[in-house]
């Protein structure tokens, strides 16, 4: 899944939910369930997601929504194989981004 977010330091929960095409309540739920998601909160309590949070959220989304893991299965997978799986996932994500760019160029030709 290729997420289209502008380059910036922090993202609001609304921007993140829209990019992943899910409800903000699901993002808040995953934040409670997964230790890897720790968005910063401002004085009002609004969540501000960093690039690292987005990367972790992409991986959780991939496990739960695309590969069909249960929440417990995804938690276990994150703990046991985080480094290996995350690096593989990052490589796949970069390749998907390149593929999307190439398809866009192909359409323009």
C-alpha positions as CSV (number, residue, x, y, z in Angstrom):
1,X,0.0,0.0,0.0
2,X,1.4,3.4,-1.0
3,X,0.4,6.2,1.4
4,X,0.3,9.7,-0.1
5,X,1.3,12.1,2.7
6,X,3.2,15.4,2.2
7,X,6.7,15.7,3.7
8,X,6.4,17.3,7.1
9,X,7.4,16.8,10.7
10,X,4.0,16.0,12.3
11,X,0.7,14.7,11.0
12,X,-2.7,15.0,12.6
13,X,-4.8,12.0,13.3
14,X,-7.3,13.2,10.6
15,X,-4.5,13.3,8.0
16,X,-3.3,9.9,8.9
17,X,-6.8,8.4,8.9
18,X,-7.5,9.9,5.5
19,X,-4.2,8.6,4.1
20,X,-4.9,5.1,5.3
21,X,-8.6,5.3,4.4
22,X,-9.7,4.3,7.9
23,X,-11.6,5.9,10.8
24,X,-9.6,8.0,13.3
25,X,-11.1,5.7,16.0
26,X,-9.3,2.7,14.5
27,X,-6.0,4.6,14.7
28,X,-6.7,5.5,18.4
29,X,-7.5,1.8,19.0
30,X,-4.3,0.6,17.4
31,X,-2.4,3.2,19.5
32,X,-3.7,1.5,22.7
33,X,-3.1,-2.0,21.4
34,X,0.4,-1.6,19.9
35,X,3.3,-0.4,21.9
36,X,5.1,0.6,18.7
37,X,2.6,3.5,18.1
38,X,3.5,6.4,20.4
39,X,2.3,9.7,18.8
40,X,3.2,12.9,20.6
41,X,0.4,14.9,22.2
42,X,0.3,18.6,22.4
43,X,-1.1,20.6,25.3
44,X,-4.7,20.1,24.1
45,X,-4.2,16.3,23.8
46,X,-4.2,16.3,20.0
47,X,-2.1,13.5,18.6
48,X,0.8,14.4,16.3
49,X,2.3,11.5,14.3
50,X,5.9,11.5,13.3
51,X,7.5,9.8,10.2
52,X,8.5,6.9,12.5
53,X,4.8,6.5,13.7
54,X,3.7,6.5,10.1
55,X,6.2,3.7,9.3
56,X,5.0,1.6,12.2
57,X,1.4,2.3,11.3
58,X,2.0,1.1,7.7
59,X,3.5,-2.1,9.0
60,X,0.6,-2.7,11.4
61,X,-1.9,-1.9,8.6
62,X,0.0,-4.3,6.4
63,X,-0.2,-7.1,9.0
64,X,-3.8,-6.6,10.1
65,X,-5.6,-5.5,6.9
66,X,-3.5,-6.9,4.0
67,X,-2.2,-10.1,5.5
68,X,-5.1,-10.9,7.8
69,X,-3.3,-11.2,11.1
70,X,-5.4,-11.0,14.3
71,X,-4.4,-8.2,16.7
72,X,-2.7,-10.8,19.0
73,X,-0.9,-12.3,16.0
74,X,0.3,-9.0,14.8
75,X,1.5,-8.0,18.3
76,X,3.5,-11.3,18.5
77,X,4.9,-10.9,15.0
78,X,6.0,-7.3,15.8
79,X,7.8,-8.4,19.0
80,X,9.5,-11.5,17.5
81,X,10.5,-10.5,14.1
82,X,10.3,-6.7,14.1
83,X,13.8,-6.0,12.7
84,X,13.7,-8.6,9.9
85,X,10.1,-8.1,8.9
86,X,10.3,-4.3,9.1
87,X,13.3,-4.1,6.8
88,X,11.7,-6.4,4.3
89,X,8.5,-4.3,4.5
90,X,10.5,-1.1,4.0
91,X,12.1,-2.6,0.9
92,X,8.7,-3.7,-0.5
93,X,7.2,-0.3,0.2
94,X,10.0,1.5,-1.6
95,X,9.6,-0.9,-4.6
96,X,5.8,-0.2,-4.7
97,X,6.5,3.5,-4.6
98,X,8.9,3.1,-7.6
99,X,6.4,1.0,-9.4
100,X,3.7,3.7,-8.9
101,X,6.0,6.4,-10.2
102,X,6.9,4.2,-13.3
103,X,3.3,3.6,-14.0
104,X,2.6,7.3,-13.8
105,X,5.4,8.0,-16.3
106,X,4.1,5.3,-18.6
107,X,0.6,6.9,-18.6
108,X,2.2,10.3,-19.5
109,X,4.0,8.9,-22.5
